[in-house]
Amino acid sequence: MWRFGLFAVALMSSLALPPALAVQPDEVLSDAALETRARALSKELRCMVCQNQSIDDSDAPLARDLRLLVRERLTAGDTDQQVIDFLTRRYGEFVLLRPRFSAHTALLWLTPLGVLLIGVLVIAFARRQRVAPEANLTPDEKAQLAEIFRRPIDGSSGKSL
């Protein structure tokens, strides 16, 4: 029982700790408006090392370099779009966590829609094939089928249809 208590205390104390922030104090700009823009941009840019994290969340040295580069460009007077364009020219569309729609990213954006349409068509085709038309039955077969439906179901006999 004491092990459970010890585990609970360890779990609660770990949850009470603030999350580790990747942005180091020496990176923070003194101008609050520029720092807010830098953080917003950093959340949109992919860490080239971690690949599934923004540079704002990553502790990788390259992410730090990119954060500093973003702040340097903003301090030099670049707009947010100019910073994004600069990094895209330098690293390609992969640096963006949400790639733009363009000719070379169209497949990325349109594939889910294509898969959905194919799925709908497959389901519609399967339903159409599953329905057996009654017109293909001979008169004798129709009579036999009507007789089967008229018979009472006897659960005690163990016979199944």
C-alpha positions in Angstrom: 0.0 0.0 0.0 2.8 2.4 0.8 4.2 1.9 -2.7 1.0 3.2 -4.2 1.2 6.2 -1.9 4.8 6.8 -3.0 3.8 6.5 -6.6 0.9 8.9 -6.2 3.2 11.5 -4.5 5.8 11.2 -7.3 3.1 11.5 -10.0 1.5 14.5 -8.4 4.8 16.3 -7.9 5.8 15.7 -11.6 2.5 17.1 -12.7 3.0 20.2 -10.6 6.2 21.1 -12.3 6.0 23.6 -15.1 6.8 22.3 -18.6 10.3 22.8 -19.8 10.4 25.6 -22.4 12.7 25.4 -25.3 13.1 29.1 -25.7 16.0 30.1 -23.6 16.0 33.4 -21.6 18.9 34.8 -23.7 16.8 34.4 -26.8 13.9 36.5 -25.6 13.7 40.0 -27.2 13.3 43.1 -25.1 10.6 44.4 -27.3 7.4 42.5 -26.2 5.6 43.1 -29.6 8.6 41.6 -31.5 8.9 38.7 -29.1 5.2 37.9 -29.5 5.6 37.9 -33.3 8.7 35.7 -33.0 6.9 33.2 -30.8 4.0 33.1 -33.2 6.3 32.5 -36.1 8.3 29.9 -34.2 5.1 27.9 -33.6 4.5 27.7 -37.4 8.1 26.5 -38.3 9.2 22.9 -38.2 12.3 21.8 -36.4 14.4 20.1 -39.2 15.9 17.7 -36.6 12.8 16.7 -34.7 10.5 17.0 -37.7 7.2 16.8 -35.8 7.8 19.7 -33.5 7.8 23.4 -34.0 11.1 25.2 -33.4 9.3 26.9 -30.5 9.0 23.5 -28.7 12.3 21.9 -29.7 15.5 21.8 -27.7 17.6 20.9 -30.7 20.5 23.2 -31.5 19.2 23.8 -35.1 15.9 24.9 -33.7 17.7 27.4 -31.4 19.6 28.7 -34.4 16.3 29.1 -36.4 14.7 30.9 -33.4 17.6 33.3 -33.3 17.4 33.8 -37.0 13.7 34.6 -36.8 14.4 37.1 -34.1 17.3 38.6 -36.0 15.1 39.1 -39.1 12.3 40.6 -37.1 14.7 43.0 -35.4 16.0 44.0 -38.9 12.5 45.1 -39.8 11.2 42.1 -41.8 7.5 41.4 -41.9 6.2 38.0 -40.8 5.7 37.0 -44.4 9.2 38.1 -45.3 10.6 35.9 -42.6 8.5 32.9 -43.7 9.5 33.5 -47.4 13.2 33.7 -46.4 13.1 30.5 -44.4 11.1 28.7 -47.2 13.7 29.8 -49.8 16.5 28.6 -47.6 15.0 25.3 -46.3 12.1 24.5 -48.7 8.4 24.0 -47.9 9.3 21.3 -45.4 10.2 24.0 -42.8 6.5 25.0 -42.6 4.4 22.9 -40.2 1.4 23.7 -42.4 2.6 23.7 -46.0 1.0 26.1 -48.5 -1.2 24.9 -51.3 0.8 25.0 -54.5 1.5 22.8 -57.5 4.0 20.7 -55.7 2.0 20.3 -52.5 -1.4 19.6 -54.3 -1.0 15.9 -53.9 -0.5 16.3 -50.1 -3.6 18.4 -49.8 -5.9 16.5 -52.2 -5.0 12.9 -51.3 -7.5 12.8 -48.3 -10.3 14.0 -50.5 -9.4 11.5 -53.2 -9.4 8.6 -50.7 -12.7 9.7 -49.4 -14.2 9.8 -52.9 -12.8 6.4 -53.7 -14.3 5.0 -50.5 -17.7 6.4 -51.3 -17.6 5.0 -54.8 -16.6 1.6 -53.5 -19.4 1.5 -50.9 -21.9 2.6 -53.5 -20.7 0.0 -56.0 -20.7 -2.7 -53.3 -24.3 -1.9 -52.2 -25.5 -2.0 -55.8 -23.9 -5.4 -56.4 -25.3 -6.8 -53.1 -29.0 -6.2 -54.0 -30.1 -9.2 -56.0 -32.8 -8.3 -58.5 -35.9 -10.4 -58.1 -36.5 -10.4 -61.9 -33.9 -13.2 -62.4 -36.1 -15.8 -60.6 -38.1 -18.3 -62.5 -41.8 -18.7 -61.6 -41.1 -22.0 -59.9 -38.3 -20.3 -57.8 -40.7 -17.4 -56.9 -43.3 -20.0 -55.7 -40.7 -21.9 -53.6 -39.5 -18.6 -52.0 -43.1 -17.6 -51.2 -43.7 -21.0 -49.6 -40.6 -20.6 -47.5 -41.7 -17.3 -46.2 -45.2 -18.6 -45.4 -43.9 -21.5 -43.2 -43.9 -20.8 -39.5 -40.5 -20.7 -37.8 -40.2 -23.6 -35.4 -37.4 -22.9 -32.9 -37.9 -26.2 -31.1 -37.1 -28.5 -34.0 -33.5 -27.3 -34.4 -33.9 -26.9 -38.1 -32.6 -23.8 -39.7 -33.4 -22.2 -42.9 
